[in-house]
Amino acid sequence: MNALAPPLVRLRRPLIALTLSILGSGALLLWSQAEHDAADALLRQHTARLTQARATHQAARDAYTATRNGLRQLEALRGAGLLDAPDRQAWQQHLLKLQGKLPLDKLEWELGPFAPAATEADSPSAGPPSALRVSTLHLKGEVAHEGRLLPLLERPGNSSNGLFLPRRCRLAHKQPAPDAAGTPALAADCEIDWIFLPLPDAP
């Protein structure tokens, strides 16, 4: 037994070194795997942040484009006078002037206040009220002929604000009596809307 001891001693050292090398390699492998997992998690985190940053950037570009388009449309509306409230007093004076010029004794009118424009389905389920505001002129009565009615359906000459829109006009010819010369022969029932879009108050 004593004769075999030196070779066993000589073999034990390489075995210990091999064991330590295997243990070191295993530890290095575990450390490398941990580093790989950490790097992969960091990569996924940066990828998610990059995706979010791209989405935020695209949303900002879309908002910028929508804002520019909105400003162009707003300027177009402003240039057309649709953002300025119509002058209802000038409309009333226009009607009175026509009444003094033309024989309109049997014609009445009613000029309504500004109110939200009616939607297609005027019901609670139709959503919030329209941002458009409208004042409606209701003409009703009798005139001699269409030529007396047409000036009443025109926009007042000194006003360019808003959208002037004759919405409904029902005419009915009357059969004049043989001995009633100059009697109005046309019954009229008309509605004219004057529409504009007020801008919201600044916060």
PETAFEN-V506838 format. One record per residue. N is the residue number from 0. RES is the residue in one small letter. SS is DSSP state (H for helix, E for strand, C for the rest). OMEGA is omega in whole degrees, -180 to 180 (NA if undefined). D_FIRST is the distance of its C-alpha to the first C-alpha in whole Angstrom. Layout:
# PETAFEN-V506838
n:res:ss:omega:d_first
N:RES:SS:OMEGA:D_FIRST
N:RES:SS:OMEGA:D_FIRST
This chain:
# PETAFEN-V506838
n:res:ss:omega:d_first
0:m:C:-180:0
1:n:H:-179:4
2:a:H:-180:5
3:l:H:-176:5
4:a:H:-179:7
5:p:H:178:10
6:p:H:179:11
7:l:H:178:11
8:v:H:-180:12
9:r:H:180:15
10:l:H:-177:15
11:r:H:-179:16
12:r:H:177:19
13:p:H:179:21
14:l:H:178:20
15:i:H:179:22
16:a:H:179:25
17:l:H:179:25
18:t:H:178:26
19:l:H:179:28
20:s:H:179:30
21:i:H:178:30
22:l:H:179:31
23:g:H:179:34
24:s:H:178:35
25:g:H:179:36
26:a:H:178:37
27:l:H:178:39
28:l:H:178:40
29:l:H:179:42
30:w:H:179:43
31:s:H:179:45
32:q:H:178:46
33:a:H:179:48
34:e:H:178:49
35:h:H:179:51
36:d:H:179:52
37:a:H:178:54
38:a:H:179:55
39:d:H:178:56
40:a:H:179:58
41:l:H:178:60
42:l:H:178:61
43:r:H:179:62
44:q:H:179:64
45:h:H:178:66
46:t:H:178:67
47:a:H:178:68
48:r:H:179:70
49:l:H:177:71
50:t:H:178:73
51:q:H:179:74
52:a:H:177:76
53:r:H:179:77
54:a:H:178:79
55:t:H:179:80
56:h:H:179:82
57:q:H:178:83
58:a:H:178:85
59:a:H:177:86
60:r:H:178:87
61:d:H:179:89
62:a:H:178:91
63:y:H:179:92
64:t:H:179:93
65:a:H:179:95
66:t:H:179:96
67:r:H:178:98
68:n:H:178:99
69:g:H:179:101
70:l:H:177:102
71:r:H:178:104
72:q:H:179:105
73:l:H:178:106
74:e:H:177:108
75:a:H:177:110
76:l:H:180:111
77:r:H:179:112
78:g:H:178:114
79:a:C:179:116
80:g:C:-175:117
81:l:C:179:115
82:l:C:-178:113
83:d:C:-179:117
84:a:C:175:119
85:p:C:-180:122
86:d:C:-178:125
87:r:H:178:127
88:q:H:177:129
89:a:H:177:130
90:w:H:179:130
91:q:H:179:133
92:q:H:177:135
93:h:H:179:135
94:l:H:179:136
95:l:H:178:139
96:k:H:178:140
97:l:H:179:140
98:q:H:177:142
99:g:H:-179:144
100:k:H:-176:145
101:l:C:174:145
102:p:C:-178:146
103:l:C:-175:143
104:d:C:-177:145
105:k:C:179:144
106:l:E:178:140
107:e:E:175:138
108:w:E:177:134
109:e:E:-178:131
110:l:E:-176:129
111:g:C:178:125
112:p:C:176:123
113:f:C:-179:119
114:a:E:177:117
115:p:E:179:114
116:a:C:-179:114
117:a:C:176:114
118:t:C:-179:111
119:e:C:177:111
120:a:C:-175:110
121:d:C:-177:112
122:s:C:179:110
123:p:H:-179:107
124:s:H:-178:104
125:a:H:178:105
126:g:C:-178:103
127:p:C:180:104
128:p:C:-179:108
129:s:C:176:109
130:a:C:178:108
131:l:E:176:112
132:r:E:-175:115
133:v:E:170:118
134:s:E:-174:122
135:t:E:174:124
136:l:E:179:128
137:h:E:178:130
138:l:E:179:133
139:k:E:179:135
140:g:E:-175:139
141:e:E:176:142
142:v:E:-177:143
143:a:C:-178:145
144:h:C:-176:143
145:e:H:-179:139
146:g:H:177:140
147:r:H:-177:141
148:l:H:-174:137
149:l:H:178:135
150:p:H:179:136
151:l:H:-178:134
152:l:H:-179:131
153:e:C:176:130
154:r:C:174:128
155:p:C:-171:130
156:g:C:-176:131
157:n:C:-178:130
158:s:C:179:126
159:s:C:-178:123
160:n:C:173:121
161:g:C:178:119
162:l:E:-179:119
163:f:E:-169:123
164:l:E:170:122
165:p:E:-170:125
166:r:E:-177:123
167:r:E:178:126
168:c:E:180:130
169:r:E:-178:132
170:l:E:178:135
171:a:E:179:138
172:h:E:179:142
173:k:C:177:145
174:q:C:-177:148
175:p:C:177:150
176:a:C:-177:154
177:p:C:-177:157
178:d:C:-177:159
179:a:C:179:155
180:a:C:179:155
181:g:C:178:152
182:t:C:178:150
183:p:C:-175:147
184:a:C:-177:146
185:l:E:175:142
186:a:E:-175:140
187:a:E:175:136
188:d:E:-170:133
189:c:E:174:130
190:e:E:-180:127
191:i:E:178:126
192:d:E:172:122
193:w:E:-168:122
194:i:E:172:118
195:f:E:-178:115
196:l:E:179:112
197:p:C:176:111
198:l:C:178:108
199:p:C:178:106
200:d:C:179:107
201:a:C:-180:104
202:p:C:NA:101
